[in-house]
Amino acid sequence: MSRNLESKRADIYSRITDRIMEELADGTRPWMKPWSAANTEGRITRPLRYNGLPYSGMNVLLLWSEQMSRGFASSMWMTFKQAIELGAAVRKGETGSTVVFASRFTKSEADGNGGEIDREIPFLKAYSVFNVEQIDGLPDHFHHQPEPRPDPFERIEGAERFFRNTGAIIRHGGNQAFYAPGPDLIQMPPLHAFKDAASYYATLSHEVAHWTAPEHRVGRDLSRYAKDKSERAREELIAELGSCFLCADLGIVPELEPRPDHASYLQSWLSVLANDKRAIFQAAAHAQRAVAFLHGLQATRSAIREAA
């Protein structure tokens, strides 16, 4: 990889991480912006591509932040070229929002013995997208009003079914929520201990994200969680992002205030991000894998019950 390309990639990591750190330093968790008081009446979803497919990982955080800070009501985005292909045009003077694409390419290198070995090299590319509210001439269906929010009871029933389908052991009692790796179970306070059912399921989604960690699920090493403050902060960041992704997918409005046992992580996250400009990208990728794993269990568990 050329030094110039490596420098550009490092700049992307630094630029985005520094922006997130600024918000954390102000006491704001940027991934919680969609659930600010001004937006809880709307249907919160992940950001969507022009074809309706949702963005994932780091791009969810980037576009949620852009949508909130720039006041866009629509959650749909597209590139300049995609707008042209649809017979539309980005309005003059509009500025795009950054998203990233991560992949790998294979490079052959000499192995020192007269042969060659293939080495996979990761790369990160940034490009710009525009919200549909910045574009003129789009077909009418891009400007449809958001669908009414599902009935609260239906949302809770859907969340209950989702977590039941994971197969996780969930026990209730006490006043703390946590995942215990040894017995491989989730401990939750009883439902009535929460301000509402949505807050209960938002907290449960955080613990279920932790539950995905063992090797036979997605494989995140928790062996240093209790001993290393930095590793604990990284895992808590993964679980918090995973919880936000799940809440958006399930239509659940989470607690806007940090849980008491997580408020202390703000400084830990700042320290982690300051020392590792790739940490937030890695956390978002781990969170995405965790949520994808949980979604993947839904059809499997349903099929098992039907077969029984």
Residue pairs with C-beta under 8 A, 6 or more apart in sequence:
1 107
1 121
1 123
5 123
9 123
9 124
10 277
12 100
12 124
12 126
13 124
13 277
13 278
13 281
14 277
16 58
16 62
16 98
16 100
16 280
16 281
17 273
17 277
17 278
17 279
17 280
19 65
20 30
20 61
20 273
20 280
21 270
21 273
21 274
23 29
23 30
23 65
24 30
24 266
24 269
24 270
24 273
25 270
27 266
29 240
29 258
29 266
30 61
30 64
30 65
31 60
31 61
31 64
31 240
31 241
31 244
32 244
32 254
32 256
33 64
33 65
33 68
33 69
34 44
34 64
34 67
34 68
34 244
34 248
35 44
35 247
35 253
35 254
35 256
36 68
36 256
37 256
39 68
40 253
41 149
42 73
42 146
42 149
43 146
43 147
43 148
43 149
43 251
44 247
44 248
44 251
44 253
45 54
45 75
45 248
46 54
46 55
46 56
46 60
46 75
46 245
46 248
46 249
47 54
47 55
47 59
47 60
47 63
47 64
47 67
47 75
47 76
47 77
48 54
48 55
48 75
48 76
48 77
49 55
49 76
49 77
49 78
50 76
50 77
50 78
50 82
50 86
50 132
50 142
52 76
54 60
55 63
55 77
55 99
56 288
56 292
57 281
57 284
57 285
57 287
57 288
58 100
58 280
58 281
58 284
58 285
59 99
59 100
60 244
60 245
60 248
60 284
61 241
61 280
61 284
62 97
62 98
62 99
62 100
63 75
63 77
63 97
63 99
63 129
66 72
66 97
66 131
67 74
67 75
67 131
70 97
70 131
72 131
72 133
73 133
73 146
74 131
74 132
74 133
74 142
74 143
76 131
76 132
76 142
77 97
77 99
77 129
77 130
77 131
77 132
78 86
78 129
78 130
78 132
78 135
79 127
79 128
79 129
79 130
80 90
80 96
80 128
80 130
83 89
83 90
83 130
83 135
83 138
86 137
86 138
86 139
87 137
87 139
88 135
88 136
88 137
88 138
89 135
89 136
89 137
90 96
90 130
90 134
90 135
91 134
91 135
91 136
94 130
94 134
94 135
96 128
96 129
96 130
97 128
97 129
97 130
97 131
98 126
98 127
98 128
99 126
99 127
99 128
99 129
100 124
100 125
100 126
100 127
100 281
101 124
101 125
101 126
101 127
102 122
102 123
102 124
102 125
102 281
102 285
103 122
103 123
103 125
104 120
104 121
104 122
104 123
105 120
105 121
105 123
106 118
106 119
106 120
106 121
107 118
107 119
107 121
108 116
108 117
108 118
108 119
109 116
109 117
109 118
109 119
110 116
111 117
124 281
132 138
132 142
132 143
149 155
149 251
150 158
150 251
152 198
155 198
155 250
155 251
155 252
156 197
156 198
156 201
158 250
158 251
159 201
159 250
159 252
160 201
162 250
162 294
162 298
163 170
163 201
163 204
163 205
163 208
164 301
165 297
165 298
165 300
165 301
165 302
166 208
166 211
166 294
166 297
166 301
167 297
167 301
168 185
168 186
168 208
168 211
169 183
169 184
169 185
169 186
170 185
170 186
170 188
170 204
171 185
171 186
171 187
171 188
172 187
172 188
172 189
172 190
172 191
173 187
173 189
173 190
174 187
174 189
175 189
175 193
176 187
176 189
176 261
177 186
177 187
177 188
177 189
177 203
177 204
177 206
177 207
177 259
178 186
178 187
178 207
178 210
179 185
179 186
179 187
179 207
179 208
179 210
179 211
179 213
180 186
180 187
181 213
181 214
181 222
181 225
184 211
184 214
186 204
186 207
186 208
186 210
186 211
187 207
188 200
188 203
188 204
188 207
191 197
191 200
194 200
194 203
195 255
198 252
198 253
198 254
199 254
199 255
201 247
201 250
201 252
202 243
202 247
202 252
202 253
202 254
202 255
203 243
203 254
203 255
203 259
205 242
205 243
205 246
205 247
205 250
205 252
205 254
206 239
206 240
206 242
206 243
207 239
208 246
208 294
209 238
209 239
209 242
209 243
209 246
209 287
209 290
209 291
209 294
210 222
210 235
210 239
211 217
212 218
212 220
212 242
212 289
212 290
212 293
212 294
213 219
213 220
213 221
213 222
213 235
213 290
214 222
217 293
218 286
218 289
218 290
218 293
220 235
220 238
220 286
220 290
222 235
224 231
225 231
225 232
225 235
226 232
229 268
230 268
230 271
230 272
232 268
233 265
233 268
233 269
233 271
233 272
234 272
234 279
234 282
234 283
236 262
236 265
236 268
237 265
237 269
237 272
237 279
237 280
237 283
238 283
238 286
238 287
238 290
239 287
240 262
240 265
241 283
241 284
241 287
242 286
242 287
242 290
242 291
243 254
244 254
245 287
245 288
245 291
246 252
246 291
246 294
247 253
247 254
249 291
249 295
258 265
258 266
272 279
273 279
273 280
